[in-house]
Amino acid sequence: VAPRYVRRALWLQRWIALSAFATVVAVAATDSCDAEAAARAELGVSAFVLPVAVLQVEHQAPELLLTAVDIARGYVDVPAASRLAIRTSSRVGYMLDFHARLPLFTSVQVTSASGRSELGPDGGTLVARGAVGHGVATSLSYRFQLDGNIRAGSYPWPLAVSVRPL
């Protein structure tokens, strides 16, 4: 978990503890409560901590190279193009969001160890249930169904990826 999240959680924990202490002092100081009742007062405090997910890109193919053969075939396979390390505090997993940067494809098939997803030309989401912990390694392969108007050449990597906790 990133240090800023730890600092924020510790600050929130201190704030809750101080608020609870101030409440107990305020209740004990009122004239309507006797000292014996205030000494035995109980106060329950709970906090809900939102899950977080952090993505570290260990490797990313910098470009998509399209040949005349790829265009004639209508698709291009890019094996192991992305290697990600994902840390999440969620108990149920995470979601990888893919956003199209360039209109090079009509769809893309993203394959990981946990499964395969078909995404549209605008991108989409891959859900990884049960994948929790620190530094969950994920390797992604892609099959881009090419747009009919595309030409052979080298293009910047057409997808951006981000992570969210489930």
N, C-alpha and C positions, 0 to 999 in steps of 0.2 A: 504494500500500500504506500502511496506517495507520502512523503513527510508532511506535506501541507494538510493532507487529510487526517493524519495522526494529530498534528497540532490543533486542528479544528475540533476533533473529537475530544481531546484533553481539555480544551477551553470550554467546550459545552459541558463536559462532566464537572469541571470546577464551578461553572455557573449554576448548574442544577444543585450541586451540594451547598453552595452558598445561599441559594434561594430557599432550599429546605431548612437550613439553619436559621435564616432570617424569619421564616414562617414560624418555626418553633419558638424563637425568642419573642416574636410579636404575640403569639398566643399566650405564652407564659406571662407576658407583661400586662395583659388586660386585667381590669378590676373584676370582671365577671367570673374569672377562673380563680379558684383557690390554688395555693402553691402545691398542695399534694396532688391535685388532678393534673396540673401542668407537668409535674415531674413524671407522671405516668403516661403522658400523651404519646401516641404513636402517629407517625406520618409516613405514608407510603409514597415512594417516588419511583417513576419509571421513565425510560427514555426509549425512543424508537430511532435507531441508526439506519439511515438509508444505505443500501448496498452500492458499492462503487466497482467500476471495472476500468483497468488501465491497459492500453495496447502499446507494445513495443515492437516495432518492425525490425526484425533481425536481417531480413533480406527482401528486396523487392526488385523484380526485373525493371530496369529503367525505361525500356522501350518495347514496343510491339513491332516485330519485323514481319511484314507481309510480302510474300512472293507471288509471282503470277500463278504458280501451282496452287497456293492457298486460296487465291481469289477464284480460280476455276473450280476448285473443290467446294467452295462456299463456306469454309470454316478453317480455323487454325487452332491447334492444340498448343498450350504453353504449360508443360509439366513443371511442378514445384517452383512456380514463379514468385510466390510469396511465402515467407517463413515468419511467423508471428509468435510472440510470447505474450500471453494474456494473463493478467492477475485480476482476480475478482473476489469480492467478499460476499457475493451472492451465494446462497445455498443451493440454488437450482440451475445456475449456468449463466450464459451470456448470449448476446446477439451481435453478430457482425453485420454492419450496414455498409453496403456498397453503393457508391454514387458514380454515375458515368461522367467522365470529364470530356470525352470526345464522342461524336456520333459515328463511330466506326462499325458498330455491330447492331444486329436486330435482337439478339439475345446472347446470354453468356451462361454457361454451365460451370458452376464452381464446385469443386470436389475437395473434400477434406477427409480425414480419418473417420469423422463422425457421420459422414453422409454426403449427399449431393443435392444441390439446389439449382433450379433454372430461374434466371433473373431476366427481366425485360431490358429494353434499351435505356431505361432511366436508372437501372440498378435494382436493388432489393435488399432483403435481409436473410441471413443464414442463422438459424437458431441452434445453439449447442447446449442441450440440456445435460445437466449432471457434470459438466466440465467446470470444476471449481478448484480454487487453490492459487498458489503463487507460481507464476511462470509456466502456465499450461502452454506447451509448445504445439503449434498448429502449422501444418504445411498445406498450402492451397495450390491446386492446379486448375487451369481454365480451358474451356473450349468456347471460342468466340464464333458465333454465326455471323458472318460478315455481311455488311450492307452491300447491296448490289452496285452502288455507285463508287465504291472504294477503289483506290489504285494501289499498286504495289509500292512499297516503300517502308521507311522506318518512321514510326509514330511514337510520341510520348505515351507512357503507360496510361491506358484509357480509364482506369478505375481508381477511385480513392476509397479507403476503408477506414471505418471507425468502429468502436465497440461500446455496448451498453450492457449493464447488468440486467438479468431477468428478475 
